[in-house]
């Protein structure tokens, strides 16, 4: 869901048909923007769900691929595929791995995920205990009016702060954090995924490996829900492995072929909303639908990073702002919507004004969290992982680090 790569790397040159792929060490800033658009779609999905019935303007596209711009469920799956892609991109063609790289990887992930998560949970706790009244949401939809109605159980709050503990109740303060549970749990053993995916083998064997992951994960879902989403991360990692070969081929496609690529990707991405009217209950079908959505997300990721005009558009200022603030935006949007949305609606009587006003507040808060929590957290994680790598390397060589070298 979140780009762990250090700040300050130069953005890649726009990829056109005649240009080489962006170098492996560069930051694919268009994918930051894609993440930002996905986070915005989660906000829109929750905002529209404040109303008991779908807004009239949206009814013609309901349960079609055109619902992508407020399909929050698909957006979360895109986060998972994108995480697998970005986390493996720096390792995909490495001839060797740095000393202590797996421990450094996990340290960076911890410092990338937890600071903004803890800050957002603190914000949600403040909003719920000091500014929220159960009566203020009762005139809205059943889903929205049910939020924050149960008593606050401090034991459940404490467990949810771990993200990896048993019996977590993620909906007690900030329901969207359910995805972080799987993000963090899978991150702990993602170095194993990197080693598995990046092993040198023929492409058809990688396809067989991916199919095997799908087949092995399906029966394990009832025992560990993480297996529902593990294939998304593996798929993203596999896309990163073949990105340097896929990018120039996609960039060289004709205009109609590029449009067709995006249409197929969006159709797969919208699978979950298209099957809603069928009321499918079989968990195996649900698993299959999730994987089809993941394939669509992979298509959108590769298209965003490879199709010249789309990549250029996503690198413009407003989309980059959406990308930079996407993590904090995703974490903070629903608590702010619960508290601020009803107040704006009470004053204005307009849902449009309610959504626009809340959106402005959420982006303001998200920017502050990004600037003063996320950025320092990433820098601290980079320093901590560097210290770990040095100590690991020194331990293997049987040498002692001087105080200056370990600082």
FENDAQUI-V293785 format. One record per backbone hydrogen bond with DSSP energy under -1.0 kcal/mol. CO is the residue of the C=O (numbers start at 1). NH is the residue of the N-H. Records with the same first field share a line. If there is no record, write none. Layout:
CO=NH ; NH
This chain:
10=27
16=19
23=26
27=12 ; 29
28=31
29=33
30=34
31=35
32=36
33=37
34=38
35=39
36=40
37=41
38=42
39=43
40=44
41=45
42=46
43=47
44=48
45=49
47=50
48=51
50=141
55=58
58=61
61=64
64=67
65=68
67=70
68=71
70=72
71=75
72=76
73=77
74=78
75=79
76=80
77=81
78=82
79=83
80=84
81=85
82=86
83=87
84=88
85=89
88=91 ; 92
91=94
98=101
100=104
101=105
102=106
103=107
104=108
105=109
106=110
107=111
108=112
109=113
110=114
113=117
114=118
115=119
116=120
117=121
118=122
119=123
120=124
121=125
122=126
123=127
124=128
125=129
126=130
127=131
133=136
137=140
141=145
142=146
144=147
146=149
153=157
154=158
155=159
156=160
157=161
159=162
174=177
175=178
176=179
177=181
179=183
180=184
181=185
182=186
183=187
184=188
190=194
191=195
192=196
193=197
194=198
202=206
203=207
204=208
205=209
206=210
207=211
208=212
209=213
210=214
211=215
212=216
213=217
214=218
220=223 ; 224
224=227
225=228
226=229 ; 230
229=232 ; 233
230=234
231=235
232=236
233=237
234=238
235=239
236=240
237=241
238=242
242=246
243=247
246=250
247=251
248=252
250=253
254=258
255=259
256=260
257=261
258=262
259=263
260=264
261=265
262=266
263=267
264=268
265=269
266=270
268=271
270=274
271=275
275=278
276=279
282=286
283=287
284=288
285=289
286=290
287=291
288=292
289=293
290=294
291=295
292=296
293=297
294=298
295=299
296=300
297=301
298=302
299=303
300=304
301=305
303=307
307=311
308=312
309=313
310=314
313=316
316=320
317=321
318=322
319=323
320=324
321=325
325=329
326=330
327=331
328=332
329=333
332=336
333=337
334=338
335=339
336=340
340=344
341=345
342=346
343=347
344=348
345=349
350=354
351=355
352=356
353=357
354=358
355=359
356=360
357=361
358=362
359=363
360=364
361=365
362=366
363=367
364=368
365=369
366=370
367=371
368=372
369=373 ; 374
370=375
373=377
374=378
375=379
376=380
377=381
378=382
379=383
380=384
381=385
382=386
383=387
384=388
385=389
386=390
387=391
388=392
389=393
390=394
391=395
392=396
393=397
394=399
402=406
